[in-house]
Amino acid sequence: MLKLDMEYLMKKIIILVLFSIAISPSKADSIETDNNEIINRALQYYLIEDQDQLIKDHNLVSQEFKKNKESKVFQLSMLFHEFLIADISSKKMKKKYSKLCIANSNVALSKSDAEADLYAVLSACYGLSAESNLFKAASHGTQSGRMIDKALAIDSNNAFVYMIKGIGDYTRPSFAGGSKENGIINLKKAIEIYQQNPEDNLESVLIISHYHLAEIFYRKKDYEQSIEYLGKTLGIASNYKRALELSKKIES
């Protein structure tokens, strides 16, 4: 299924997605100088769907945030753990962590200026909640669309926002505004924006966007296009579990 920068809220999503157990509060200032290491570690946990490690780290970060309620670092890290855990989990855990993510996103929004990436994460969490809860599918699916519209109103040139929008477009039910064609358009837009600004170091946007384009074309039974995008994904991240599983489906 995530631009965070320490100078303004949520500018580089993956950088703060996962805090390693090895990063203690006293080392928080070193995060900016270790971006590549953190991105690579975070991406590996997510791509191989290491739920146990994500939950373990979420609990540690949550404990640290309780000790320092003013820390944006721990607040955002906790939020992103919830988002990622929900994205890779089965129904029961997806429901639990998407609910936590929605609650904590709303708290974060109430304490800070509106930021595009925060609304995008909230959109994703509403979408995950809609997937896991039949009774909330319509209301949370619609709310997911509203949140992503707010994100785009704030920043219409944000690769992460377009990635989340594209994923939401094809996974959301049609009665809540879902559309495979819009998903293709917005995921390609995310890739285009990333390619124009590669210095943003958001390779994860490229990897995940290519995978979801492969998934859309698979659902459209356009296997040739699906294989093409899977090749682009696995060419960068050869251990991406979802991409490997989709590749096996097409081969079988």
N, C-alpha and C positions, 0 to 999 in steps of 0.2 A: 501496500500500500502505500518525505518529508523534506533563506539567507539569514544565518545568525551572526551577530556581531555584538561584542560586549558593550559597545557605545550606544546602541539603540535597540529597543525591544525586538527580538526575533528576526534579526536580519540574515542570519545564516542557520537554517533549521537544523542541519545534521550535526553541526559543531557541538551543540549542547544537548543533542538527543540522548546520548549515553555518557554518564560519568563513570569512569572505571573505579573499581573498589580502591585502586591505588591512589586515586586523586582525593586527597583529604581537604577539609576547609582551608587549611593553612596554605595549600597549593593552588587555591582558586585563581590567583593572579597569574599563574603560569599557563592557564588555559589558552590565552591568546597566542603564546609562543609555541604551543604544541598542537596547533590546529590540525595539521596533517595526521599526526598520530591519533588524535581523538576521532577525526572523521573516519579513518581506516578501521579503527576498533569498533566504532558505532555501526558502520556499514556492515562489518562482518557479523556482528550479533544479529542485525536485522535480516540480512540476506540469507543466513543459514537458519533463521527462525529459532534462535536460542532463547526460548521463552523463560527457562529457569534462570538464566543469567540476567535477563531483563527484569524479571520480578525481584530477584535478589538485589539488584542495583536500585530498583525503584524504592524498595523498602529502606535501604540505606539513605538514599537522597531524601526521602520523606522524613526520616528521623532528623537529618541535619536541618531541613527546612523548619521543622517544629522548634528547633533551638534558635533559629534566626529567621523570623517571619519577614524581615525586610530584604532578604537576599533574593534578588532576581535570578541569580545563577541557579540556586536550588529550586526556586519556584518553577522556572522554565524547564529545568531538567526533569523534575517530577512530572510535569505536564506531558512532556514528550515521551517519557517512559510509558505513561498511560496510553497515549496515542499508539505507540508502536506495539505494545502488548495486545491492545484491542485488535489491531490490524492483523496480527498473525495467529490469534486465538480461535478456539472453537466457540460455539454459541454462548455458553454460560460465562466464560471468561471475557468474551467480547462485550457482552452486556455489562458486566461488572466494571471493566476498565474504560469503556466508552462513557459510562455514567460518571465515573470519577473525572474523566477528561473534560466532559461538559461542565461539571460543577467547578472544577479548578480553572478552566478557561474563563468562565463567567466572573469568577473572583478576580482573576488577573486583569480582565477588561475593566472591572470596576475600580481598580487601583491605579490604572495607567492610561496614557493616551492611546487612542485607537491605533492599532498597527495591522497592516495588511496580512502579515504572516499569522498573527494570532487569530484573526477571523477565519483564515484558511484552515488552520488546525481545528478550530471549533466546527467549521463546516464538515471536515473529515470525520470528526467524532460524532456529530449528528448522523452522518451517513452510516457509520459503523453501528450506531445504535439502531437505526432503521433496519439494517440488515439482520440484527439479532433479536429484534422484538416486534412481532407481528402487530401488536396493538399500537405501536408507535411508528410503524413504517410510513404512514401517510404524513403525520405531523412532523416527525423528525426528518423525513426525506425533504419535505418542503422547507423546513428550517435550514437544512443543509444548503439548499439553493440560495436562500436569503443571505446566509453568512458569506458565501463565496462572492455574491454580488457586492456586499459591503467591502470585502477585501479588494476587489477589482476597482471599486470607486476610489479607494485610498491609493492604490498603486496598480496601474494598468500595464506595467512593464516588469512584472515580477515572475520569474520562471517557476518558483515554487507554487505560487498561487495558481498559475495556469495548469500546473501538474495536478494539483488537488482538484481543480475544476474539471479537468478532463476525466479523471478517475470517477468523480462524482457523477458526471454526465452519463457515463455508460452503466454504472452500477445502480444508479437511482431508478426506481420504477418510472415508466413513461407518464403515469398520472401525476407524478411529482416533478415532471420536467426532464426526465431522463432521455438520453438520445445517444446512440452509438456514433452517429455522424458528428454531433457536437463534441463527443469525446475525442474523436480523431483530430478534429480541428484544434482543440485546446491543448492536447498533448503535443501535437506538432508545434504549436506556438511556444510551449514550454521549452522544447528542444531548441527552437530558433532563438529564443531569448538567451538561453544558456550559451549557445554557440557565439552569440554576439558579445557575451561578457564572461569568457572562460576564467578570467581572473577571480571571479566570485568563488571559485573552488567548490562548486556544487555538483560534482560529478554524479552524485547520487540522484539528482534530478534527471540526468541523462539516462542512467541505468534504469531507473524505475519507470520513466516515461516510455522508453523503448519496450520494456516488458508489457506495459498495459496496452500499448498499441498492438503488440503481438496477440494479446488476449482478446482484444476487440475483433481483430481480423480472424482469429480462430472461431469466435462466436458467429462471425459472418460467413464462415466456411470458406474464407479466402486463405487457404493454407500456405500458399506461396508467399503472400505478404507477411503472414504470421511468422513463417520461418525466417524471412529476411530480418524482421525486427528482433526475433530471438537471437539471431546471429550477432546483431549489434549489441544486445544486452550481455550475452555470454562472452563476447569478445572483450568486454571490460571487466565483468564480474563472473568468472567461470563457476563460482560456487553458489550462485543465486538459486535457491531451492525451488521457488515457484517457476522460474524460467526453465529449469531442468525438468521439472514435472510436466510442464506444458509441452516441451520438446518430445518427451516420451509418449505423450498422448497422440501427438501428430504422427509419430513414427509407427504407432501400433495400429 
